Amino acid sequence: MNKQKAKRAGLKRRQRRVRSKIFGTAERPRLMVTRTNANIYAQVIDDLDGKTIVSASTLDKEFKGAGKVGSNKEAATFVGELVGKRAVEAGVTEVTFDRNGRIYHGRVKALADGARNAGLKF
């Protein structure tokens, strides 16, 4: 198995392990973070209904309109504030944080801090 396949397999294993312990309900949905090299995405998901309540990413018009580019910590903080603001408008105040197999560090932590600044509790 080459190095890229091994890294991907490890990430999938960590994602399964984290998701076995985290579940989003209507009262406390799941805030899931997906990170790639080029972008960062966040979704607030109700797992009972299988529905995405709100979402935000670096591909949104608000992000591009703010003059931001890339997928750095500053962009992650902005996306966190954006998803937090949208969630509060949708009536969600408490969430369960799903780091999706990634380490709680860097861009993932910046997104979480931005969501907390917007009013989400987790």
Secondary structure in CASP SS format (residue, H / E / C, confidence):
PFRMAT SS
TARGET T0000
AUTHOR 0000-0000-0000
METHOD secondary structure of the structure
MODEL  1
M C 1.00
N C 1.00
K H 1.00
Q H 1.00
K H 1.00
A H 1.00
K H 1.00
R H 1.00
A H 1.00
G H 1.00
L H 1.00
K H 1.00
R H 1.00
R H 1.00
Q H 1.00
R H 1.00
R H 1.00
V H 1.00
R H 1.00
S C 1.00
K C 1.00
I C 1.00
F C 1.00
G C 1.00
T C 1.00
A C 1.00
E C 1.00
R C 1.00
P C 1.00
R E 1.00
L E 1.00
M E 1.00
V E 1.00
T E 1.00
R E 1.00
T C 1.00
N C 1.00
A C 1.00
N C 1.00
I E 1.00
Y E 1.00
A E 1.00
Q E 1.00
V E 1.00
I E 1.00
D E 1.00
D C 1.00
L C 1.00
D C 1.00
G C 1.00
K E 1.00
T E 1.00
I E 1.00
V E 1.00
S E 1.00
A E 1.00
S E 1.00
T C 1.00
L C 1.00
D C 1.00
K H 1.00
E H 1.00
F H 1.00
K H 1.00
G H 1.00
A C 1.00
G C 1.00
K C 1.00
V C 1.00
G C 1.00
S C 1.00
N C 1.00
K H 1.00
E H 1.00
A H 1.00
A H 1.00
T H 1.00
F H 1.00
V H 1.00
G H 1.00
E H 1.00
L H 1.00
V H 1.00
G H 1.00
K H 1.00
R H 1.00
A H 1.00
V H 1.00
E H 1.00
A C 1.00
G C 1.00
V C 1.00
T C 1.00
E E 1.00
V C 1.00
T E 1.00
F E 1.00
D E 1.00
R C 1.00
N C 1.00
G C 1.00
R C 1.00
I C 1.00
Y C 1.00
H C 1.00
G C 1.00
R H 1.00
V H 1.00
K H 1.00
A H 1.00
L H 1.00
A H 1.00
D H 1.00
G H 1.00
A H 1.00
R H 1.00
N H 1.00
A C 1.00
G C 1.00
L C 1.00
K E 1.00
F C 1.00
END
